[in-house]
Amino acid sequence: MIIDPHIHSTYSGDATASVRDIVKHSRKIGLDAIAIADHNSLKGSEAALKEFGPLEDLVIIPAMEVSSSKGHIVALGISEEIPQGLSPEDTVELIRIQGGIAIAAHPFVSYREGLFTQVKFVDVDAMETLNSRYIFGYSNWRAKNLAKEKNIPQIGASDAHFLGAIGSCVTELEADFTVDGIIQGILSGKTNVFGDRTPLPLILKEVINKKIRKIQ
C-alpha cells in the first residue's frame, strides 16, 4: 500500500485544506491510507473519521503531530490527545501506551522543530527520512543516515499544509487494510520511501498567505 502519514488540515491553524477536501483528494490520487496529523490536536482525524467512517478504498489513521519539549513527534494510531511540552521520552511512552507508534518528524530541520537537532537520540518507532518540504536540504539525508545506523523504519511523508502537496512524498509498505495492519507494517521495517519536493510556487504561496493571515 501507499500511505501519506503526515498531512495537516485547517485544525492545525497554519494549513488551508479542509478535512473533507483532504479525504476526497487522497482518494482521487489513489492513496491507500492517510494520517491527518494536526499540530497538537486530534480534531482533524476525529472529524474525518466521524464524517466518512470506514472507507473501502482509504484507511484514515488517527494521528497528531505533538510538539514535545525537544522537537516534533507524529503519533500514529492513538485515540486520545498527547499533551504538548513533555519530554520526547515521555511523549513516546504515552503514544505507545495507547498502542500507537512514535515517528520523529523532519528530525533535522530546525532547532525548534527537529528532534535530533536538540537531543542525540530518542528511541522512536520510525523516522521521517523523506519529507517533501525539505527534499533538497541536508535534513532528509541526515535522517536517512541515522535511521540506517539505528535500524529504525523509514517514513516518507508530504507534511502537506495545503491540498496540492498531499502525496508528494509517501511510504510504501505491505500491510493489511487496517490501522493496526499499517502500524505493524511500519514496525516491520519493510518500508520504501519515495516522492518529490512540494512545488516551490506552492510553498511561496503558502508563505504569503500566512503573512496575510497574520496581518489580518
Secondary structure, DSSP 8 states (H G I E B T S, - for coil): -EEEEEE--GGGSS----HHHHHHHHHHTT-SEEEEEEET-SHHHHHHHHHH-S-SS-EEEEEEEEEETTEEEEEES-SS---TTS-HHHHHHHHHHTT-EEEE-STTS-TTT-GGGTSS----SEEEEEEGGGTTSHHHHHHHHHHHHHT--EEEE--BSSGGGTTSEEEEE---SSHHHHHHHHHTT-EEEEE----HHHHHHHHHHHHHHHH-
